[in-house]
Amino acid sequence: MHFRDLNEAQLLALAITSEEEDGRIYRDFAEGLRASYPATAELFTRMADEESGHRHRLLDLYQQKFGEHVPLIRRQDVEGFNIRRPSWLLTSIHPEKARQEAALMEQDARRFYEAAIQKAGDASVRQLLGDLANEEQKHEATAESVNAEQTEAGAVEQEHETARRQFVLRFVQPGLAGLMDGSVSTLAPLFAAAFATANTTETFKVGLAASVGAGISMGFAEALSDDGKLSGRGTPWLRGVVCGLMTTLGGIGHTLPYLIHNFHTATAIAIAVVIVELGVISWIRYRYMDSPLVSATLQVIGGGLLVFLAGWLIGVG
């Protein structure tokens, strides 16, 4: 059916199921965020309670006008009506993204009530739909006032710090471990092959094999090291993918120059790439791991230099 073909009873039935669905989505948000983001969870709980109140008012009016039986009419049954994304897809998003999603939901609800008013002829139905449209419009202001209260109390800042820690645990740490391993551990076999053969094609094959092999190994090692349930480090497969890809990337960076056929040019570029990689690793440790920049740089460059010398000595020996 199309929205323009709905009668008053069907409009109220659709509004009832829509309010119930929105309330459930808000409660799903609240439960999914409660452990790490209690301030945002409180906001969604309050919004779910308001949606429940709207539903009861709509039910009371429907029973007065049309009887006890309320037909099941859902958003997906009505052409031209916005469909909500499944709430289970949204429970892991960042609190700010969840708030933005809620704001869009409130805007959709307001537009629905405003359109429904134009189709309703009964005065009491029009009045209730108008009241709900005004309340949906006020919800955004209510959310902002709650955010202001939580910000003043320090709850939002605490949530931001929690989000930062989770980002570091779930993405930065496994990615950094992979990048360090790929950038440093592949130096020895790559440059050993380079100085032993002086053949760019053979060196590229060795570097590619070392990079891909290290990526697979590190990916599995990271995924199997921790299921993330107690540590809060997220799903194992995601950390494994991040770690594996960054490991491969770290090795591929200084392997690609050996696609150049001139050995000396390729080696010079590869060494320059290694310096850039070590600098990036040092900056990531400084930016996200709170390591002093100077000491982080000296540690990373020192380790990389030792591995490079090992490869060079083995290659020329």
C-alpha positions in Angstrom: 0.0 0.0 0.0 1.0 3.6 -0.5 1.0 6.2 2.2 -1.5 8.4 0.4 -4.0 5.5 0.5 -4.0 5.1 4.3 -7.2 6.0 6.2 -7.2 7.4 9.8 -7.3 4.0 11.4 -4.3 2.8 9.4 -2.4 6.0 10.0 -2.8 5.5 13.8 -1.9 1.8 13.5 1.3 2.7 11.5 2.2 5.4 14.1 1.7 2.8 17.0 4.1 0.3 15.4 6.6 3.0 14.4 6.7 4.4 18.0 7.2 0.8 19.3 10.0 0.1 16.8 11.8 3.4 17.6 11.5 2.7 21.3 13.1 -0.7 20.9 15.9 0.7 18.8 16.7 3.3 21.5 16.7 0.6 24.1 19.0 -1.5 21.9 21.3 1.5 21.6 21.2 1.9 25.4 22.0 -1.7 26.1 24.8 -1.8 23.6 26.5 1.3 24.9 25.8 1.0 28.6 29.0 -0.8 29.6 31.3 1.7 28.0 29.2 4.8 27.5 26.7 5.2 30.4 25.9 8.8 29.7 24.8 8.1 26.1 22.9 5.0 27.3 21.0 7.2 29.8 20.0 9.5 27.0 18.6 6.6 24.9 16.8 5.2 27.8 15.0 8.5 28.4 14.2 8.7 24.7 12.8 5.2 24.7 10.6 6.0 27.7 9.2 9.0 25.7 8.5 6.8 22.7 6.6 4.4 25.0 4.5 7.3 26.2 3.7 8.3 22.6 2.6 4.8 21.8 0.3 4.6 24.8 -1.4 7.8 23.8 -1.9 6.6 20.3 -3.3 3.3 21.5 -5.8 5.0 23.8 -7.1 7.2 20.9 -7.2 4.2 18.5 -9.3 2.1 21.0 -11.7 5.0 21.5 -12.2 5.6 17.8 -11.8 2.1 16.2 -12.0 -0.6 18.8 -9.5 -3.0 20.5 -8.0 -4.7 17.4 -5.0 -2.8 16.0 -3.9 -4.1 12.6 -0.2 -4.7 12.1 1.1 -2.1 9.7 4.8 -1.6 9.6 7.1 0.8 7.8 8.2 -1.8 5.3 4.5 -2.4 4.4 4.0 1.3 3.3 5.5 2.6 0.1 7.1 6.0 0.5 7.9 5.5 4.2 11.4 5.6 5.5 12.7 2.2 6.6 14.8 1.9 9.8 18.0 0.0 9.6 18.1 -3.1 11.8 19.1 -1.9 15.3 21.5 -4.8 15.8 23.7 -3.3 13.0 24.0 -0.1 15.0 24.8 -1.2 18.5 28.5 -1.1 18.0 28.8 2.4 16.5 30.3 5.3 18.3 28.1 7.3 20.7 28.2 10.4 18.5 27.1 8.4 15.5 24.3 6.9 17.5 23.1 10.3 18.6 23.2 11.4 14.9 21.1 8.4 14.0 18.6 9.2 16.7 18.3 12.8 15.4 17.5 11.5 12.0 14.9 9.1 13.4 13.2 12.0 15.3 13.2 14.1 12.1 11.6 11.2 10.2 9.0 10.8 12.9 8.1 14.5 12.8 7.8 14.5 9.0 5.5 11.5 9.3 3.2 13.2 11.8 3.1 16.4 9.8 2.1 14.4 6.6 -0.4 12.4 8.6 -2.2 15.5 9.9 -3.0 16.5 6.3 -4.8 13.2 5.8 -6.7 13.1 9.1 -10.2 14.5 9.3 -11.1 13.8 12.9 -10.3 16.7 15.2 -9.0 14.6 18.0 -6.8 12.6 15.7 -5.4 15.7 14.1 -4.8 17.2 17.6 -2.8 14.2 18.8 -0.8 13.9 15.6 0.0 17.6 15.9 1.0 17.3 19.5 3.3 14.3 18.7 4.9 16.2 15.8 5.7 19.1 18.1 7.1 16.7 20.7 9.3 15.0 18.2 10.6 18.4 17.2 11.4 19.1 20.9 13.3 15.8 21.3 16.3 17.2 19.6 16.4 20.1 22.0 15.9 17.7 24.9 18.9 15.6 23.7 21.0 18.8 23.4 20.1 19.8 27.0 21.0 16.3 28.2 24.3 16.5 26.4 24.9 19.9 28.0 24.3 18.4 31.4 26.5 15.4 30.8 29.2 17.6 29.3 29.2 19.8 32.4 29.4 16.8 34.6 32.3 15.4 32.7 30.5 12.3 31.4 30.9 13.1 27.7 34.6 13.8 28.1 34.9 10.5 29.9 33.1 8.8 27.0 35.5 10.4 24.5 38.4 9.0 26.5 36.8 5.6 26.6 36.3 5.7 22.9 39.9 6.7 22.4 41.1 3.8 24.5 39.0 1.3 22.6 40.2 2.7 19.3 43.8 2.2 20.5 43.1 -1.3 21.8 41.2 -2.5 18.8 42.9 -0.9 15.9 46.1 1.0 16.8 47.8 -1.6 18.9 47.3 -4.6 16.4 48.0 -2.3 13.5 51.2 -0.9 15.1 52.4 -4.4 16.0 51.9 -5.5 12.4 53.5 -2.4 10.9 56.6 -2.8 13.2 56.9 -6.5 12.4 56.4 -6.0 8.7 58.7 -3.0 8.4 61.5 -4.4 10.6 61.5 -8.2 10.4 61.5 -8.3 6.6 64.6 -6.1 6.4 67.0 -8.9 7.0 65.7 -11.4 4.4 65.1 -8.6 1.8 68.5 -7.0 2.1 70.3 -10.3 2.5 68.8 -11.4 -0.8 69.6 -8.0 -2.4 73.3 -8.0 -1.4 73.8 -11.7 -2.0 72.3 -11.7 -5.5 72.4 -8.1 -6.7 69.3 -9.2 -8.7 66.2 -7.0 -8.3 63.8 -9.6 -9.6 64.9 -12.3 -7.1 65.1 -9.7 -4.3 61.5 -8.7 -5.0 60.3 -12.3 -4.9 62.1 -12.8 -1.5 60.6 -9.5 -0.1 57.1 -10.3 -1.4 57.2 -13.8 0.1 58.6 -12.5 3.4 55.9 -9.8 3.6 52.9 -12.0 2.8 54.2 -14.8 5.0 54.7 -12.4 7.9 51.3 -10.9 7.3 49.5 -14.3 7.5 51.6 -15.4 10.6 51.0 -12.1 12.5 47.3 -12.1 11.6 46.7 -15.5 13.0 48.9 -14.8 16.0 46.9 -11.7 16.9 43.5 -13.3 16.3 44.4 -16.3 18.5 46.1 -14.4 21.3 42.9 -12.9 22.8 39.2 -13.3 22.3 38.6 -9.7 23.4 35.8 -10.5 25.9 37.7 -9.6 29.0 40.3 -7.2 27.6 37.8 -5.1 25.6 40.1 -5.4 22.5 37.2 -6.2 20.1 36.6 -9.2 17.9 39.6 -11.4 17.2 39.1 -11.6 13.5 39.0 -7.9 13.1 42.3 -7.4 15.1 43.8 -10.2 13.1 42.9 -8.7 9.8 44.2 -5.3 10.8 47.4 -6.8 12.1 47.9 -9.0 9.1 47.3 -6.2 6.6 49.6 -3.8 8.3 52.3 -6.4 8.5 52.1 -7.1 4.8 52.0 -3.3 4.1 55.1 -2.7 6.2 57.1 -5.3 4.2 55.7 -4.4 0.8 56.7 -0.8 1.2 60.4 -1.4 0.9 60.0 -4.4 -1.4 58.2 -2.6 -4.3 61.3 -0.5 -5.2 62.9 -3.7 -6.4 60.5 -3.7 -9.4 63.1 -1.2 -10.7 65.7 -3.1 -12.7 68.6 -0.9 -11.7 70.0 -2.5 -8.5 71.6 0.6 -7.0 68.6 2.8 -7.6 66.2 0.2 -6.2 68.3 -0.2 -3.1 68.6 3.5 -2.5 64.8 4.0 -2.8 64.2 0.9 -0.6 66.4 2.4 2.2 64.6 5.7 1.9 61.3 4.0 2.2 62.5 2.2 5.3 63.4 5.5 6.9 59.9 6.8 6.2 58.4 3.7 7.6 60.4 3.9 10.8 59.4 7.6 11.1 55.7 6.7 10.8 56.0 4.0 13.4 57.7 6.5 15.8 55.0 9.0 15.2 52.2 6.5 15.9 53.9 5.4 19.1 54.2 9.1 20.1 50.6 10.0 19.1 48.7 7.0 20.5 50.9 5.2 22.9 52.2 8.2 24.8 55.8 7.4 24.1 58.3 10.4 24.1 59.0 11.2 20.5 62.8 11.2 20.8 63.0 7.9 22.7 60.4 6.3 20.4 62.4 7.4 17.3 65.7 6.2 18.7 64.3 2.8 19.8 62.6 2.1 16.4 65.5 3.3 14.3 68.0 1.5 16.5 66.1 -1.8 16.1 65.6 -1.3 12.3 69.3 -0.5 11.9 70.4 -3.7 13.7 68.1 -5.8 11.5 69.3 -4.1 8.4 73.0 -4.7 9.4 72.2 -8.3 10.0 70.7 -8.7 6.5 73.6 -6.8 5.0 76.3 -8.9 6.7 74.5 -12.2 5.8 74.1 -11.0 2.2 77.7 -10.0 1.7 79.2 -12.8 3.8 
